[in-house]
Amino acid sequence: MMTTLLILLSVFFSPNRNLQASFDIVDSQPTYCLVAGTDTVIRPSHLGYDLIWGQMTHGFVSVSEDSTVFAEDWAPVWGEEKSIHNAYVEHSYLIRQMPENRLVRIRMRLFDEGLAFRYEFPQEASLNYFTIAEEQTEFAIPGDQTAYWISGDYDTQEYMYTRSRMSEIRNLSEATRLGNASQRGFSPTGVQTALLLKYDNGLWVKLHEAACINYATMSLDLNDKTMVFVSHLTPDAQGNKGNLQTPCVSPWRTIQVGRQATELLASRMTLNLNEPCKIEDTSWIKPCKYVGVWWEMINGKSQWSYTNDLPSVQIGVTDYAKVHPHGQHGATTENVKRYIDFAAEHGFDGVLVEGWNIGWEDWFGHEKDYVYDFVTPYPDFDIAEINRYAHEKGVYMVMHHETSGSIRNYERHLAAAYDLMNEYGYPAVKSGYVGNILHGETHYSQWMNNHYLYCITEAAKKHIMVNAHEASRPTGICRTYPNWIGNESAMGTEYQATHGIRPGHTCILPFTRLDGGPMDYTPGIFEMNMSKMNPNNHHHCNTTLCNQLSLYVTMYSPLQMAADLPENYERFMDAFRFIKDVALDWDQSWYLEAEPMEYVTIARKAKGEDAYFVGGTCGELARTSEIRLDFLPAGRKYVATIYRDAKDAHYLTNPQAYVIETKTVTSKTRLKIYEAPSGGYAISIRAL
């Protein structure tokens, strides 16, 4: 008969006592579990590592236990509220592996909304430098629950979400893997975090990580016989999962819990697990609303490149004065000035321009090291004149740095590229990592995560904000470095022009991708038929116009783009009014109703203003949203401007059918608003 040897048992509760966590050493293995009331959230699950020279999963004994209670309120530089409450009960367990005599500390923090824990390795002779073969953190789920997931991948998160039972992931995974410029799956049962689960008892659970610094991005691999998810780290070019030097810590492994889906939207646990802001003067970090020379290239109306004459480009050798322009270059001085004029007329902060710099003729798919220099413009892009013109109009330019996966080249030129931005007054850059990372690296390895953070810290020294596309999904580091003002790291609007995105996509992203930081989703598409801009593009944007308006509230970001072409907005200036008016930074947010992949409705108060905005986004099925405006101050009257789908609106057949109406409202007002299939609504509320 097998007997269980219990070395340590520690049980503790969240501040509101609704959650209970425990830590044991069972048969010499570190083990934890989590309970919400009488409901099991995580069954007993093991902790540990496999190193390249041995295991750190067994042979542990307890050394000591410490505990503390913590509470604070802190003010983010930008965010969904002006003040964030951070409160938890912390227990830390120092354990020793025998006979190797290695010490590890398991630090656990229990919040009202979930549990976080991490590994801490003190410096000692028995464990100084070490290489991870795999992290063996388990999340044992109580049964075959419903999962909202994207396939595990080392290089892309740009997939549409699937809702299925956990046991169905294996058979569905391959079909969900839409083709991408760089992708590398690892298992038919592999999924990425943040992973959302809905338990049969109604409990909502989310598995993720926080503060992923000097460490590889974590995915999860499911044992679909035992229903246990196990951590799976992204390897580097050598196949190793991480090279660490003590003292060091892992990222936090997080389990968020809610009785209602809206509770997960309101959680700030991921941000709270990151270090406070390390930038002393943050006055230069400002939210940004921008337009740009981008969508016309995405839908094929224009091109990033300048000429068709060059089979290849050698930076510093190729003479662009000797080639013939193909006439489809989007980043021309004349065209950019048109966007600047539009931005200035309508009160936008900035104008993004992609394809301004030489090298786009052979930028992709060649494993090319010296692909760009990030400082030399094409002949038809007058960088000095464009910036002079923009600043004269009260608008700034947003820089674009596509790396094409050539990381050494980007770091080689980073200082000069940032200096050029300072010279011309560019306050922000959109960086890109399209395609395979050169020399066998993956997008989410430890080495690449260190690169992304290096760019952020170097940018901060020169007062530059960064919006990184194709980088690792964020894990709350924007609290520490708020100049990391945006990320893509999920399937964004660009896929509407190249594939079409299933309805409901923006009803799951707030629960998953947005957990660790804002997304540059690039909303605001008013013309859904791509062939009207490019006769050879027959794709369709699968939303209504009012759905696009709603995203400026439901898809939080301090960096918001009005992504469509100026001429498309000029046809619908009454609806465009909402994009002009909507705030970027908030005093407070209220999560009114939500069902992942079905609908999300959020209200927010603009920072420092007596103005409120509401966004309601829905998925495939039409519905009537019923909300109360009890977030408004009592005893006062406001005027609400409501932008809603018309009764005959439909994302496929009639996406531009909308109604705009105004009415007087108070905190006692109840609204019923129809949302068409893949539709939505937006409301601007201001004091009378």
N, C-alpha and C positions, 0 to 999 in steps of 0.2 A: 504494500500500500504506500502511495506517495504522500508525504506529509509536507505541509507548507510552513516554512520557518519565517516568522514575522519579526524582523529586526527593529522596525520603527513604524509607528502609526501616528500621524498628525492630521487633525481635522480642524478647519477654520472656516469662517463665514465672511460673506461680503458685508460692506457697511450697512446695507438694509436687511441683511440676514436672509435674503431670498436665494442666494447661491451658497453651496457648500463644496469646498474642495478638500481633497485629502492627498497626502503623500505617504507612501510606504516604501520599505525595501522588502520585497517578497522573493524568497529563494535567491537572494543576493542581487536582485534586479531592481533599480529604481522604478517606481510605479506610481501613477497618479490617477485620480478620477474626479468627475465633476457632476454635481446633482443640482437641479433647480426645483426647490420644494420637495415633492415626492417623485419627481421625474428624473430619470437618469439622462444626463447629457452626453457624457463620455464614460464608457465602462472602464474598468482598470486597464491602464495602458502603460507600456514600458517606455523607458527613456534610455538613450545611450548613443554610442558611436562605433563605427568600424573605422579603424585607422589603417593605413597601408601596411603597418607592421603588427597589427593585432587588434583585438576587440576591447571596447570600453562599455560593455553592456552587462557584464556579470562580475561577481566577486566584490560587491560593494558592501560596506558597513557604515553605520552612522557615526559621525564625529560630533556634530553640534547642530543646534537649531536656534535661529534668531527670528524675532518678529517685530513689526512696527505698524503703526497706523499713520496714514498720511492724507492730508487734504490741502488743497490750494485752489485759487482762481488765478488764471493767467490770461493775458490779452494777446491774441494773435495779431500779427502785422496786417493780415487780411483774413477773411474767413466767413463762415456761415453765421457767426455771432461775434459780438465784440468781446465777450468774456467766456472762458471755458473752465468748467469745474472739473477738477482732477482729484478723485478720492479713491483710496484702496486700502485694503489690509494686505500687508506683505509678510510672507514667511520665507526664510532662506534656510537651506539645508546643506551643510558641509558634509560630504561623504567621501570615503576613501576606498579606492580599489586595491584589493589585496591579491597576490603578494607584491604587486608592482609598486605599491605605496604612492599611487597617484591621487591627488585631491581634485575634486570637482564640487562646485557649489551650484545647486539648483535654486534659483530665485523665482518665487511665485508671487504674483500680484493678483488679488481678487477684487474686481470692481463690481459695482451693482449690475453691470451689463455683461460681465464675462471674466474669464481667467486668462492670464498671460504668464508665461514662464520662459526662462532662458538658462543656458549653460554658461557658467563662468569658470575660467581656468586660471588659477593663481600661478605665478611663476615659481618653479621649483626644479630641482635637478632632474627629477624623474619625468618631467614633462615640460620641455622648453620649446623646441621647434617640433611641429608635427603636421602630417598631411592627412586629410580626411579622405577615406575611401567612400563612406556614406554616413549620413546622419540617420539614426534609427529611432526617431520620435514617432510614437504611435498615437493615433486617434481612433479608438475603438467605438464605433457607432452602435447604438442599441437597435439593431435590426436593419432591414432593407428600406431605407428612407428615400424620399424624393430629393434628387439633387439637381441643382442649376449649375451647369458646368461647361467649360471649354476644354478641349483636348490638351493633354500635357505636351509641352514643346519647349525646346531650348532657345528658340529664336523669334517666336511671334506669339502675340496674344490676339492677333487680328482674326478671330473666329466668331461666328454667331453662337449664341448660347443654346444649349439643349436642356430641356427639362425631362428627366426620366428617373426611374428607380435606379438605385446604385447598381443593382445586379444587371441592368441593361447597358451600362457604359461600355462593356467589352464589345458587344455586338454593334453598337452605334458609333463608336469612336472614329473609325476610318472614314465613314461617310460625312462626318462633320468637319473634316480637315480641308477646308477651302484652300486652293492653291495660293501660294504667297512667294514673294521674292526671296525669302529665306525661311525655311522651316525644317525642324528636326525633332520628330516625335521620339518618345522613348519607351512607350508601353501602351498596349490597347486598353489598359485600365488606368492610365495616367491622366490626371487632371491638374489644372492650374488653380492657384488661389488668387483672389478670394473665392472660396467654394461656399456656396449657399445651400443649406439643407432645410427642408421642411419635414418635421417629424409627423408621424401619423396622429400623435396626440395634440397637434397644433403648435408645437414649439418650433421656433425659428432658430437655427444655429449657423454660425459662419466661422469657417476655419481660414486663418490668414497668418501673416507675420508683420512685425513692426520693427523699424530701425535696422534694416538690412544694410549694414555697413561693413566693409572689408570681409564680405562673405558672399557666397553664391545664392542666387534666388532659389527659393524652395517651391517645388511642386509636390504633388501627392500621388502615390501609387496605391491602388485599392487591391487588397486581397478580397475578392468577391465571394470567397467561401466563408470567411470569418467576419466580413464587413469591417475590416480594419484598414484605415488609411495610414500609410507610412511615408514619412518625409523622403523626398527624392531631390537632391541638390543638383544644380546644373554643373556639368563638368567643364574643365578648361581644355585647352588644346592637347594636353597630355592625358586627359581622361580622369584627372584628379578632381576632387570636389572642393578642395580648399587647402591653402597653405597658411598655417597660423603660427604665431609666436606668442608665448605667454608673457605677461598676463593678457588675456583677451576674453571676449564674450561673444556668444552667438546672438543673432537677432532674437527678438521675442517671438514665441509661438503663441498665437492668440485664438481663443474660442469665445465668440460673442454669442449671447443668448437673449432672446426676446419672446414674450408671449404674443406680441403684435409685430407685424413686419415693420411698422413705422418706428418701433423702438430701435431697430438696427440702423435706420437712417439717422436717428438722433444721436447715436453713440459717437463719442470722440476718443474712444479707447486707444485707437491706433496713434493718433496725434499725441495723446498723453504719455505714451510709452517712449516717445522720442525726447532727446535733450532739448532744453530751452534754446532760444535763438542765440547764435554765436556771432551775429553781426551787430556791432555796437550802434552804428548810425543806420537806421533803416528808412530814413526820410526819402531816399531815392527810389524805394521799392513801391511802385504804384500800380494798381489795377489798370488794365488797358482794354479798350474796345477798338477793334481795328477792322479794316477791309484789306483786300490784297490781290495782287496779280498771282493767282493760284488756281482758282476754280476753272478758269478758262484753259489751263493746261491739263488739269485733271480730266475734264470732259473732252479734251482733244481739239478744242477750238484754236488753241495756240500751242506753242512748243517751248520747252526750256532751252533747247539748243538754238544756235545762231545760223548754222549752215549745214548743207548736206554734202559739201565738197570734201570733207575730211574723213577718211576711213579710220584715222586715229589721231590723237592729239598728244603732243609733247609740250607740257607747260614750260614756258620760257624759250621754246624753240619755234613752235608753230606760229606763223604770222597771219593773224586774222585779217589784216589789211589786204591780203592777196586772195581772199576767198569771196564767193558770192553769197550774200544772205539769202535764205530760202523764203523770207517774207512772212513767216509765221511766228517769229520770235515774240513772246509776250512781254518781255522786260525791256521795252524800248522807252526812251525818254518821253516820247509823246504819249504813249499809252499809260505810263506811270503817272504822268502829270494829270491825266484824266481821272485816275483814282484819287490822287491828292486833292483835286478840286472837289470831288464827290465827298471825300472825308471831311474836308474843311466846311463845306456847305451844311453838312448834317451833324457836325459836332463830334466826329470820331477822333480818337487820340492818334492812331497810327496807320501806316500803310506797309504791309508786307510785300516784298517782291522776291519771287523765286526765279532762278535762271538768269540772274544778273551777271554772274561771273563766268569766266572762260572755263571750258572743260566738259561741257555737257554733251558733246558729240559722241564720246565713248565712255561715259561715266559708269556704266553698269555692266556687270557680268564678266569682267575681264581679270579679276583679281589684281587690279591695277593699284600700285602703291601711290605714285605721285599723280593723283587724279585731279586735284584742285590746289590753288595756292590761297584762296579765300580773300584775295585783295585786288585781283585784276579784273576789271569789268569788260564786258563785250564792247565792241566799237559803238554800238547804238545805245549804250547805257552811260549817260554822263553823270557819274556819281556826285560830282561837286555841284553841278547845276540842279540835280534832282533834290539834293538835301537843302540847298539854298532856297529853292522854290517851296519845299515842304515847310521849312521853318518860318518862312515869310508868311505862310498861310496858317501858322499855328498848329502844324501837324508834324509828327516825327516819323522817321522811317524805321521799320522793323527789319533787321538783318536776317539772312538765311544762310546757313552753313550745312550743306549736305556733305557727309563724309564718304558715302558709298562703301562704308565698312572698313575704310583704310584708317585705322586708329592711329598708327604711328605717324602717318602723314598729317592728321589733324592736330595731334599734340605738337608736332614739329612746327606747325604754323600758327598755333593757338595765340601766342602772345602778339604776333603781328596782326592777326585777324581782329583780336579785341582792341588793339591800339587803333586800327582803322575805324572801328566803331566809335571809339572815344573822339577821334579826330573830327568825324562828321556828325556826332551827336545822336548815334543810334543807342537807345537805352535798353533794347531787348533783342535777343536772337532766337530764332527757331532753328534748332539743330536737327539733323536727320541721320539715320543709320540704316538706310535701305540696302538690302542685299546681304550676302554672307559677310561675316566679319573675317578679314584676311587672316591667313596663317592658321586656320583651323579653330579659331576661337568661336565662342557662341555669344549671343547677345546678352545672356543672363548669367554668365560666369562671374566668379569673384573678381577676376582681372577686369572685366568690362564694367562691373558695378563700381570698382575703384576709379575707372576712367570717367564715368558719368559724374561722380562726386568731385573728381579733380577739376573737371570743367566748371562745375558750380562754384567751387571755392576760388578758382582763379578769376572767374567772372565777378564774384563779389568784390574782389580787390579793386576791380575797375568799374564798379557800380553798374554792372550789367545783369539784367534779368534773363533767365534761360527757360525756353520752352522746348523740351527734348522729345522728339518723335522717334518711334521704334526702339526706345530704351526700355529698361526693365520697368514693370509696373511699380508705382510708388508705394512706399511703406511708411509714410508720415514724416520723412526727412525734411519736408518743407517747413515744419515747425522750427527746426534748427537752422535751416538755410532758406528763408522765405523768398530769396531771389530765384529759387526754383519755382517759378510761377505757373508752370504748366507742364503737362506730359500728354502724349497720345496714349500709347501702351494699351490699345484696344482697337477694335474695328470702329473707325470713325466715318464721318459723312462721305469721305472720298469713295468709299465702296458703293455708295448709291449710284455713282457715275460709271462704275466699272463692272458691278455685279448685281446691284440691288441688295438691300438688307431687309430681312423679314420684319414685319411689324412686331412690336414688343421689345425690340433690342434696347431702346432707350428707357424701357421700364424695368430692366434688370441691371443696367450699368450703375445706377446710383447705389445699389446694394453690394456690388462686387468691385468693379474697377475703381469707383470713386472713393472707396473706403480709405485708401492710403494717400489721397491727394487729388487735386482737380485735374480734369481732362480737357484738353484743347479739342473738343469734339467738332468744331467748325460748323455750327448750325446756321440757319437762316436761308435755306434754299427755297426760293419762291417759284422757280420754273422747274417742274418735275420731269419734263420731257427733254432728255438730253439731245435729241435729234434737232431741236430748234436752235441749238448752239453749234452742233456738229452733226451734219447729216449722216455721217458714218457711225454715229453712236446711237444705238437703239435701246439703251438702258433707261430705267425709270426710277426716280426717287420715290420710295414707297411710304410717303407720308402726305398728310394734308398741309396746307400752308399754316394753319393755326397750330398744328403739331410742332412745326418748326419754331413758332413764336414761344411755345410753352417751354422749350428746352433751355431758354435763357434763364429760367427759374429752376427747373427741375435738375438740370445738369450743371451743378455749381462749378464755377471757375471764375477767378479774378481776371482771367484773360479770355475775352469773348470776341469771336470773329463774326462779322456779317459776311458770310462766305460767297454769296452769289454775285453775279455781275451787276454793276450799277444800272445798266439798262433794264434788268429784270426787276429791280426795286422800283424804278421810276414808273412802272406800270401799276404798282400797288402801294402808292405812297401813304395811303391811310393806314394800311397794315404795318408798313415800315415804321410808322410812328412809335410802335411799341419797342422795337429794337433800339431806336434812338433814346427812348425814355428809361428803359430798364436799368436798374443799378447793377453794380459789379461787386459791391462790398456791403456787408450786412450787419445790423445790430442784433437781430434775432431771427430765427427761423422756426416755422411750425410745420410738422409733417402730418397733413390732414387725413390722408387715406393712401393706402398702397397695397398692392398685390403684385409681387414680382412677375414680370413679363406680361402683366395685364393692365395695370394703371398705377400712376404715381401722381399725387397732388400735393404741392408744397406752397406755403406762403412765407414771405420774407419781408422784413422791415429794412429799408435802405439805411445805411449807416449815417447818423447825424441828420436825418431828414424825417419829416412827418409824411412819409410816403411808403406804400406797401405794394407788393407785387405777388401775384398768384399764378402758378403754372400748373396745368393739368394735362398729362400725357397719357394716351391709352394705346393698347395693342391692337390685335387683329379684330376684336369684337367691339362693335358700337356699344355705348353705355351712356347712362345719365349720371353725372357726378352731382352729389348732394353734399354741400359744405356749409358750415357756419362761419361767419366772420367774427367770431367771438375773440379773436386775437386783436381786434381793434380796441382802442381805449373806449371805455364806457362813457355814455353821455355826449358823444360828439358825432357830428355828421361828416360824411366823406362822399366824394363823387367817384364812382367806379366806372372805368371804361373797359368794357368786356369785348374781347376779340374771340369769336367762337365759330366752330364749324356750322355751315348752313345745314338744313335738314337733308338736302340732297347731296351733301359732300361725301366723297369717297376717295381714298388715296389713289386708286387706280383710274377711276372714270371721271372724277370731278374734284381734284385736289385743291383747286383755287377758289372753291365756293365758301365764302365766309360772311359773317354778319358782325358789325361793330355797333354796340349800343352803350348808352350811358344811363346810369341810375344813381339816385342817392341811397347810401347805405349807412348802417350803424353796426355796432357790435352785436345787435340782435338779429341782423339780417341772415336769412338762409337763402342760398342760391341752388337752383337746379339747372345744370348746363349739359346739353347734349354733346357727346363726343363721337364723331364718326369713326368708322374703322381706320385704325392708325392715325387718328385725329387728336384733337386736344383743344385747349383754350388758354388764353392769357388774360390777366386782369391787372390794370393799373389803378391804384386807389390813392387819391390825394385828398387832403383836407379841404373842406369848403371855406 
